[in-house]
Amino acid sequence: MQQLERLEEFKKSVQNKFNVYNSLFLNLPYRNIENVGMLIPLLMDQSEKGLKSGLNPKEILEGFFQNYVNIESEKDRIDFMFRIIQYVERQVVLYDSVEDAAFPKLHRHTSSLSLKDYFQIVEKNNTWDDIADKLATFSARIVLTAHPTQFYTPAILDIITNLRSLILEDRIDEIDVALQQLGLTSLINAKKPTPLDEAKNIIYTLRHVYYDAIGDLYAYIKSSINNVEFENHDIVKLGFWPGGDRDGNPFVTADITEDVMNELRVTLMKCYYNDLKVLQHKLTFKEVQAPLNKLRSNLYTSMFDTTKEVGYDEIIGPLNQIRALLKEKYHNLYLKDLDRFIDKVKIFKTHFATIDIRQDHSIHTKVVCEVLKKNGFVKEDLSELSEDKLVSILLNEDISLSPKDYDEDIVKDTIKNIGQLQTIQRRNGEEGCNRYIISNSEDIYSILFVYGLFRWCGWNDKNITFDIVPLFETMNGMENAEVTMQKLFNLKEYRGHLKNREDKQTIMLGFSDGTKDGGYLKANWSILKTKEVLSKVCGKNAISAIFFDGRGGPPARGGGKTHRFYAAQTDNVANNEIQLTIQGQTITSTYGTKEQFINNSEQLLTAGLSNTILKKEVTISEASRELIEELSERSFEKYDALKHHEKFMPYLEHMSTLKYYTKANIGSRPGKRGNKAKLELTDLRAISFVGSWSQLKQNVPGYFGIGTALKYLKDQGRFEEAVALYNDVPFFQALMMNSMMSLSKCYFELTSYMKENDEYGEFWNILHEEYQLSKKMLLELSGMEILMEKEAVSRESIKIRENIVLPLLVIQQYALQKIGENNDYRELYEKIVTRSLYGNINASRNSA
């Protein structure tokens, strides 16, 4: 019943409204593109019918040009296709705005429990005491990354914000004007963004959405809890990667990190200044004027001069002074308003968001090698040292590092970056930057190299006020994780470091490369098993394990429905905090407005607290574990065979959009690691890897191998075991439902022409067969008749988005076909492929 009501609301508030505003938009008159907008529905119809009847994109478009628009010249046809792309990109923006505006109405019909619902359960059962301690210490850390999976310029973000509010009030004339503005505003970056540009784009959202959203959420939690002393200002924390994530990005330098830290602090001071200005209109009492004016003056100065930072104590001190005066002399007038501001200051302090430093283990290996060569410990390579000797050097040797003593840029910058972190902590507070993450961690050196570099960069005689966080992302890294962590815990120096960090060890798992490396089911099962093992090894050593999840965006990149993921974690997994990355498209789609941010933050908190509040146990029986293990291995065998197929990499290079990701100005980071002449899977960024499969509408990393694994059980007459697993084990059901989402976004008809290709036809058939098998087996497993049957609104949203971009996808494939013919207009066709990436990626945002 609730699903039907929600679907009805979706049709009314999203589908119908979009159709009305879209008709306005498609009729906008623009120079040189008369009637193009009106031809888009026709092209969509012809594309759908053509693909269903077996025509390829080239045949569809050439028929369209001859029969409907009468464009003969190839150059004119190319111009027309660029106009279509421009329209479709803006249709996606319009649809985003309509869907975002409808969120509050749709949310009324959701079955997900809010914090209010949970608090009512606690009140009814009189169990506040049971969860008081958990609420006082629990937190969710939302870490924002700059990975380019959706990208709008600040101008477009402003238009979207404006459109949302106009759509909410159905102000049709003003919507018409905003759509005209949208039509004339460029969606494309003129040049590749710098890491600072990426940071500023996300800081825009921090300032205009998250600052107030977190303040409001905290105020609600505080007022709901039956405890006047509640003061957990870390219950929702913000993390930040742009400007700190240097893994594979040579453009993130020590100088960039400093610039981003300044930008975060200065922007926060602007937020504080604006709040204080509003407060000052209320606090007109004589004795509060002096501290108010002094604080306002200090904030004002720090907004424009990055060398004049204001410390946390300089902000909170005057506010506490004003608070005491209100209580003592002014009858508590406006005390509630002041307390809300004080709470914001206690939440954000002087950092706004905690910037994480991330770098790949191979870089630290290079730096340590250069340092030990210069200091006479090795001649050429670290392999000259025994493990005991190398560990002893890292933990005990006194070495003083200076960037100017080294020639190679990456070595100089790594030393400079670690050396400047003390200054950054002094200016933004320790919470401003206190975590160093090591990608591709596979052994103890991943952590000890960083520990040693910190010692040698000025931290030798003091506590290292940083969490050193291994990222076990490959299958090998996860398999070795238990041994690696136990070895570290056995080292008295490292245990001493952990004691200074409150005996907490943060560990990051999986991330995007896990799925690329191990396939969907095995990667996710390995992550859960590794969490359980690491929870146990940490517990045995009296260490609190905190897991940081690289959730990616879509399921193929480690993402999927977040609440479902956390609610399905077993009791064997440490549950001290929820920490996860939120990437590009998910920032705008799931956390892009105040209402969405509050709702999804609540979902994170309720997922983490639900076992305590509802007193439910989440366990997986030994028999179920054995079955998941069996399925994951069968699935991996199928995926691994595909990965090692001789056509796997050539297919991606020559039949997909892979190489065009580096040509699009969508992110500061290079599209692949290293500079090898021959491209290898390990070199590929997960975003361009997963994105290329998505552009082909094949979504291979999100399901490949699952159909084969389930069919294997069925052939053995054991399929009822799989059905029982799906019905009884939330973790397994969550994975299968995420895979159904990936499958629902597949559209093999788009590329069916490839089956006739002499070189790649057989490989395309392998992909198509596994898609069909996976779809068939998952429907049988779930008892559903269609994919995402129980998620009607998400299903309909995906359908509308896929329809919007269908003309764009057909144009992209047409351009790729033309490029394959060595056409005279090759450069323009390559530009078409690159440009069409934008709309396709933006339209796929509802994948988390």
Secondary structure, DSSP 8 states (H G I E B T S, - for coil): -HHHHHHHHHIIIIIHHHHHHHHHHHT---TT-TTHHHHHHHHHHHHHHHHHTT--HHHHHHHHIIIII----HHHHHHHHHHHHHHHHHHHHHHHHHHHHHHHHHHTT--S--HHHHHHHHHHHT-HHHHHHHHHH--EEEEE---SSS---HHHHHHHHHHHHHHHTT-HHHHHHHHHHHHHS--S-SS---HHHHHHHHHHHIIIIIHHHHHHHHHHHHHHSS-TT---TTSEEEEE-TTTB-TT-TT--HHHHHHHHHHHHHHHHHHHHHHHHHHHHH---GGGHHHHHHHHHHHHHHHH-TTS---HHHHHHHHHHHHHHHHHHSTTTTHHHHHHHHHHHHHHTTTSSEE-EEEEHHHHHHHHHHHHHHTTS-SS-GGGS-HHHHHHHHHH------GGG--SHHHHHHHHHHHHHHHHHHHH-GGGS-EEEEET--SHHHHHHHHHHHIIIIITTS---SEEEEEE-SHHHHHHHHHHHHHHHT-HHHHHHHHHTTTEEEEEE-HHHHHHHH-HHHHHHHHHHHHHHHHHHHHHTT-EEEEEE---SSGGGT-S-HHHHHHT--TTS--S-EEEEE-HHHHHHHSSSHHHHHHHHHHHHHHHHHHHHHT------HHHHHHHHHHHHHHHHHHHHHHTSTTHHHHHHHHSSGGGTTTSSS-SS-SBSS--SS--GGGB-HHHHHHHHHHTT--GGGTTTHHHHHHHHHHTT-HHHHHHHHHH-HHHHHHHHHHHHHHHT--GGGGGGGGG-TTTHHHHHHHHHHHHHHHHHHHHHHT-SSTTTT-HHHHHHHHHHHHHHHHHHHHHHHHHHHHHTT-TTHHHHHHHHHHHHHHHHHHT-TT-
